[in-house]
């Protein structure tokens, strides 16, 4: 007991001394240099395992450190970042986690019409209990994995001119480390071609074609490999600072290699992103998609239908209030011999941040999560109450 207490105290101290935070940074607006930040806090969860029959409550100490470094000139820029996500539970210490993400990005802009962007991200992470794409029943210890993603994108043309062409290639690998989830180890190769045609001021027609190869590494009793592709057509716009968005609709298809076990899918697909800022202190964000996804289950893939709405308002210069609601329906019916499974998720969230100083924020949050599943005893409801302190320099403030 004393050793466990001592370990927690040491971790708490080390996180305070060696960490730096975790919010998204608009790297284009940064001058070269180092940028640290830190977010620490406590959260109380009334259903840690996201289970209807195994409800356990606990308190978790959380820390999100980050250090960002940028170098470059007008022609090129180089960014490197470390970000951590640490959690220590008071009682259920088998759920403790220490996630690490290391990323590097290089951008080259030799002319106004040409750009090359390269990035690589390596992450050691874990499956959050009960979320989309994971096991129905949370394991005693979280499923952990190593994930590496390399991306290259070449752009020719200017968005403000007649047209622009973007060609991208992404390679992703994921390896599970425990809980006998090795059957989900995979390599993923994705090629994307995007054509933007300037039709109106600040408005473009967008055509996107994407082809993806899913190569699973532990094919034993059955082959989970699959190919999928989609063709989307839509529009993108940027009307000053008031509204920006993209709506893409089209046709998608997923073809499993072993159709004795898995069903092919073809049908409607979509990706929507809209930001609306009627006032400088208010922002509305809408996200929606209908796309095939890969998870850590034995299914080759599942079809995810997602929509989320976020409202952010700043009644004063020091107070920021953010509310959110999200709905998701996941269809796992493409495994011919597995149990019929369809999950529905509903989430509500509220977060209030108070800026004590221009670099120091205090935050209080609440979220309510619900899952309704077609599998027996798989429903759950969970509540999370959190408090955090955030060392947040001006460069990293949310837009």
C-alpha atoms as one frame of an Amber mdcrd trajectory, in Angstrom:
protein
   0.000   0.000   0.000   2.822   2.384   0.929   4.679   1.575  -2.319   1.578
   2.283  -4.374   1.031   5.603  -2.567   4.687   6.527  -3.029   4.479   5.727
  -6.759   1.467   8.020  -7.172   3.153  10.897  -5.325   6.310  10.553  -7.443
   4.295  10.504 -10.641   2.327  13.578  -9.561   5.532  15.522  -8.857   7.259
  14.411 -12.063   4.293  15.438 -14.175   4.314  18.904 -12.661   8.065  19.312
 -13.185   8.555  17.712 -16.591   5.369  18.411 -18.501   4.080  20.831 -20.977
   0.417  20.820 -22.524  -1.920  19.752 -24.859  -4.138  21.905 -26.960  -4.117
  22.332 -30.717  -1.815  25.059 -31.990  -2.113  26.899 -35.300   1.509  26.337
 -36.320   1.359  28.702 -39.299   0.919  31.632 -36.924   3.887  30.757 -34.726
   7.303  32.337 -34.899  10.259  29.915 -34.593  10.914  28.748 -31.060   9.792
  26.451 -28.237   6.204  26.409 -26.950   5.336  24.515 -23.783   1.970  24.142
 -22.052   0.356  21.968 -19.381  -3.089  20.824 -18.274  -3.645  18.902 -15.030
  -6.770  18.056 -13.119  -9.054  15.495 -11.535 -12.105  13.742 -12.900 -14.772
  11.641 -11.194 -16.349   8.851 -13.262 -19.411   6.977 -12.048 -18.993   4.110
 -14.556 -15.331   3.538 -15.352 -15.830   0.266 -17.255 -18.825   1.535 -19.258
 -20.842  -1.497 -18.190 -24.468  -1.989 -17.223 -23.710  -4.830 -14.793 -20.240
  -3.821 -13.589 -20.613  -0.210 -12.560 -17.615   1.065 -10.625 -16.885   4.676
  -9.747 -13.454   6.192  -9.220 -11.416   9.379  -9.296  -8.562   9.827 -11.777
  -5.725  12.333 -11.802  -5.046  13.491 -15.362  -2.155  15.376 -16.919  -1.660
  16.460 -20.520   1.826  17.843 -21.143   3.085  19.155 -24.462   6.182  20.744
 -25.931   6.096  22.193 -29.442   9.132  23.365 -31.437   9.061  25.292 -34.699
  11.770  26.391 -37.107  11.651  27.702 -40.646  11.534  30.550 -43.126   9.095
  31.795 -45.761  10.031  28.849 -48.002   9.893  26.018 -45.473   8.742  25.248
 -41.948   9.585  22.443 -39.541   7.482  21.462 -36.531   8.094  18.840 -33.844
   5.857  18.028 -30.898   5.639  15.751 -27.900   2.277  15.342 -26.218   1.413
  13.108 -23.284  -1.847  11.963 -21.771  -1.464  10.447 -18.294  -4.088   9.056
 -15.969  -3.758   7.617 -12.462  -6.857   6.138 -10.774  -7.302   6.266  -7.025
  -8.600   2.673  -6.680  -8.837   1.001 -10.109  -5.137   1.325 -10.859  -5.278
  -1.432 -13.505  -6.876   1.285 -15.662  -3.875   3.639 -15.282  -2.499   4.857
 -18.589   0.468   6.781 -19.942  -0.054   7.657 -23.596   2.689   9.334 -25.611
   2.546  11.042 -29.004   5.607  12.226 -30.908   5.095  13.975 -34.247   7.172
  15.845 -36.787   6.079  17.829 -39.834   7.945  19.464 -42.709   6.451  21.894
 -45.221   8.154  23.167 -48.361   6.712  26.029 -50.462   9.191  26.769 -53.277
   6.629  28.800 -55.254   3.154  30.213 -54.694   1.705  27.370 -56.779   3.584
  24.424 -55.305   3.748  22.917 -51.832   5.016  19.674 -50.320   4.027  18.568
 -46.827   5.498  15.564 -44.987   4.509  14.391 -41.518   5.003  11.401 -39.268
   3.250  10.637 -35.993   4.115   7.867 -33.545   1.707   7.174 -30.698   1.590
   4.756 -27.785  -2.035   4.693 -26.716  -4.934   2.614 -25.414  -8.604   1.942
 -26.098 -10.940   3.983 -23.921 -13.574   1.652 -22.396 -16.849   1.423 -24.276
 -16.162   3.902 -27.072 -16.920   3.384 -30.756 -15.026   0.519 -32.385 -13.922
  -1.203 -29.176 -15.025  -4.334 -27.329 -18.525  -4.347 -25.890 -17.226  -5.312
 -22.443 -14.189  -3.423 -21.194 -11.224  -5.704 -20.359  -9.624  -5.705 -16.876
  -6.662  -3.889 -18.406  -7.025  -1.449 -21.315  -6.056  -2.631 -24.794  -2.759
  -0.917 -25.592  -1.227  -0.331 -28.991   1.537   1.352 -30.960   0.396   3.436
 -33.919   2.541   5.071 -36.595   1.185   7.297 -39.376   3.200   8.776 -42.233
   1.604  11.254 -44.654   2.861  13.038 -47.755   0.868  15.633 -49.709   1.769
  17.511 -52.891  -0.254  20.592 -53.876  -0.177  22.349 -57.231  -2.121  25.521
 -57.936  -3.560  28.307 -55.821  -6.977  28.242 -54.203  -7.554  31.886 -55.138
  -6.765  31.078 -58.795  -8.724  28.840 -61.182  -7.988  25.416 -59.710  -5.867
  23.420 -57.292  -4.790  19.763 -57.282  -3.838  17.867 -54.113  -2.266  14.396
 -54.144  -1.764  12.613 -50.825  -0.465   9.263 -49.621  -0.820   7.972 -46.061
   0.598   4.813 -44.491  -0.589   3.719 -41.045   0.408   0.744 -38.896  -1.134
  -0.403 -35.613   0.128  -3.148 -33.313  -1.756  -4.277 -30.197   0.303  -5.263
 -27.173  -1.955  -7.235 -24.819  -5.342  -8.873 -24.190  -4.894 -11.158 -27.232
  -5.984  -8.442 -29.664  -3.208  -9.248 -32.138  -5.821 -10.201 -34.728  -6.429
  -6.443 -35.064  -2.801  -5.673 -36.006  -2.826  -4.066 -39.436  -1.182  -1.924
 -42.067  -3.205   0.654 -43.951  -2.326   2.370 -47.229  -4.403   5.299 -48.483
  -4.113   7.371 -51.644  -6.217  10.507 -52.166  -6.634  12.879 -55.108  -8.553
  16.144 -54.563  -9.488  18.679 -57.249 -10.711  22.148 -56.252 -12.219  24.419
 -58.890 -12.794  28.106 -58.125 -16.391  28.989 -59.117 -17.246  32.009 -56.930
 -15.284  34.337 -54.645 -14.224  32.220 -51.663 -16.140  29.189 -53.009 -14.785
  26.023 -54.673 -16.236  22.878 -56.171 -14.447  19.847 -54.707 -13.977  16.383
 -56.203 -12.253  13.742 -54.076 -11.246  10.184 -54.931  -9.713   7.918 -52.306
  -8.513   4.304 -52.406  -7.540   2.396 -49.266  -5.935  -1.015 -48.662  -6.419
  -2.625 -45.224  -3.822  -5.330 -44.641  -4.316  -7.306 -41.401  -1.220  -9.086
 -40.087  -2.602 -12.031 -38.068  -4.911 -13.728 -40.560  -5.462 -17.233 -39.159
  -8.956 -18.721 -39.267 -10.177 -16.007 -41.639  -8.812 -13.220 -43.816  -9.805
  -9.721 -42.626  -8.053  -7.862 -45.458 -10.191  -5.455 -47.456 -10.061  -2.708
 -50.059 -12.278   0.350 -49.957 -12.705   3.448 -52.075 -14.972   6.442 -52.376
 -15.783   9.262 -54.779 -17.085  12.481 -53.208 -18.375  15.655 -54.818 -19.220
  18.860 -53.017 -18.208  22.393 -52.174 -15.840  24.277 -49.900 -16.141  27.907
 -48.846 -14.449  30.587 -46.722 -16.556  33.705 -46.268 -14.230  36.011 -44.306
 -14.155  35.041 -40.635 -17.898  34.444 -40.403 -18.225  30.997 -41.898 -15.985
  28.290 -43.339 -17.000  24.810 -44.311 -16.961  21.811 -46.598 -19.765  19.480
 -47.649 -18.806  16.326 -49.560 -21.327  13.667 -50.604 -20.852  10.595 -52.747
 -20.486   6.869 -53.194 -18.307   4.508 -51.169 -17.536   0.819 -51.381 -15.717
  -1.698 -49.162 -14.745  -5.109 -50.562 -13.436  -7.789 -48.151 -10.957 -10.319
 -49.526 -12.662 -13.259 -47.800 -16.366 -12.921 -48.589 -17.123 -16.262 -46.946
 -16.889 -14.443 -43.597 -17.470 -10.776 -44.414 -20.044  -8.959 -46.495 -19.142
  -6.225 -48.992 -20.700  -2.815 -48.601 -21.577  -0.097 -51.082 -23.714   2.954
 -50.686 -23.964   6.588 -49.676 -21.084   8.341 -47.937 -20.599  11.854 -46.597
 -18.226  14.193 -44.792 -19.413  17.587 -43.540 -17.604  20.290 -41.579 -19.089
  23.752 -40.931 -17.846  26.588 -38.714 -20.045  29.635 -38.169 -18.955  32.631
 -36.106 -21.771  35.225 -36.005 -19.853  37.256 -33.405 -16.195  37.382 -32.423
 -17.159  35.862 -29.064 -19.488  33.114 -30.356 -18.796  30.060 -32.531 -20.941
  27.193 -33.815 -19.289  24.037 -35.167 -21.029  21.179 -36.970 -19.329  17.899
 -37.872 -20.931  14.900 -39.597 -19.788  11.852 -41.536 -20.884   8.487 -42.860
 -17.775   6.379 -43.401 -16.435   2.829 -42.870 -14.148   2.542 -39.840 -11.697
  -0.045 -38.479 -11.915  -1.003 -34.813 -10.299  -3.422 -32.361 -13.068  -6.035
 -32.718 -13.018  -9.159 -34.891 -15.104  -7.500 -37.602 -13.330  -6.379 -40.756
 -14.927  -2.954 -40.381 -18.053  -1.175 -39.189 -20.102   1.614 -40.743 -20.155
   4.773 -38.603 -22.799   7.495 -38.893 -21.760  10.487 -36.790 -23.010  14.002
 -36.170 -21.862  16.505 -33.550 -22.679  20.102 -32.675 -20.549  22.410 -30.500
 -21.497  25.876 -29.257 -18.840  28.153 -27.785 -19.616  31.514 -26.201 -17.535
  34.048 -24.275 -19.860  36.238 -22.149 -16.806  38.117 -20.849 -13.133  38.311
 -21.723 -12.328  35.886 -18.902 -15.126  33.318 -19.205 -15.616  30.797 -22.008
 -18.569  28.381 -22.064 -18.690  25.406 -24.403 -21.592  23.008 -24.840 -21.657
  19.999 -27.140 -23.960  17.204 -28.262 -23.113  14.208 -30.437 -24.932  11.203
 -31.851 -23.417   8.112 -33.475 -24.782   4.881 -34.906 -22.337   2.034 -35.623
 -23.356  -0.953 -37.744 -21.308  -4.170 -37.317 -23.528  -6.410 -39.470 -20.853
  -7.158 -42.077 -19.493 -10.229 -40.258 -21.517 -13.145 -41.700 -21.116 -15.408
 -38.654 -20.725 -12.932 -35.812 -23.541 -11.687 -33.583 -25.709  -8.918 -34.986
 -24.505  -5.711 -33.371 -25.626  -2.142 -33.704 -24.514   0.492 -31.219 -26.023
   3.926 -30.704 -24.113   6.574 -28.759 -25.432   9.851 -27.364 -23.241  12.387
 -25.594 -23.841  15.754 -23.938 -21.072  17.942 -22.577 -20.584  21.278 -20.812
 -17.302  22.995 -19.987 -16.701  26.387 -18.341 -13.249  27.985 -18.397 -12.173
  30.992 -16.381  -8.974  32.894 -17.228  -7.425  33.941 -13.922  -4.438  35.329
 -15.848  -3.756  35.611 -19.562  -1.761  32.344 -19.346  -3.632  30.483 -16.572
  -7.112  28.946 -16.931  -9.364  27.094 -14.515 -11.950  24.736 -15.969 -14.965
  22.750 -14.816 -16.597  20.140 -17.027 -19.459  17.658 -17.113 -20.342  14.981
 -19.674 -23.124  12.412 -19.943 -22.581   9.387 -22.204 -25.140   6.773 -23.237
 -24.784   3.608 -25.313 -27.739   1.563 -26.535 -26.585  -1.687 -28.126 -28.424
  -4.533 -29.826 -26.268  -6.954 -27.818 -27.770  -8.019 -24.499 -26.382  -6.374
 -21.336 -24.257  -3.977 -23.405 -26.088  -0.713 -22.671 -24.602   1.813 -20.283
 -24.913   5.345 -18.993 -21.920   7.227 -17.604 -21.318  10.618 -16.012 -18.000
  12.413 -15.707 -17.285  15.531 -13.642 -13.876  17.125 -14.062 -11.792  20.050
 -12.838  -8.543  21.186 -14.433  -5.858  23.853 -14.268  -4.331  24.867 -17.578
  -1.106  26.739 -18.188  -2.071  28.114 -21.564   0.161  30.732 -23.216  -1.478
  33.154 -25.616  -0.238  31.336 -28.724  -2.268  28.227 -27.826  -5.604  29.777
 -26.972  -8.549  28.209 -28.751  -9.774  30.291 -31.705
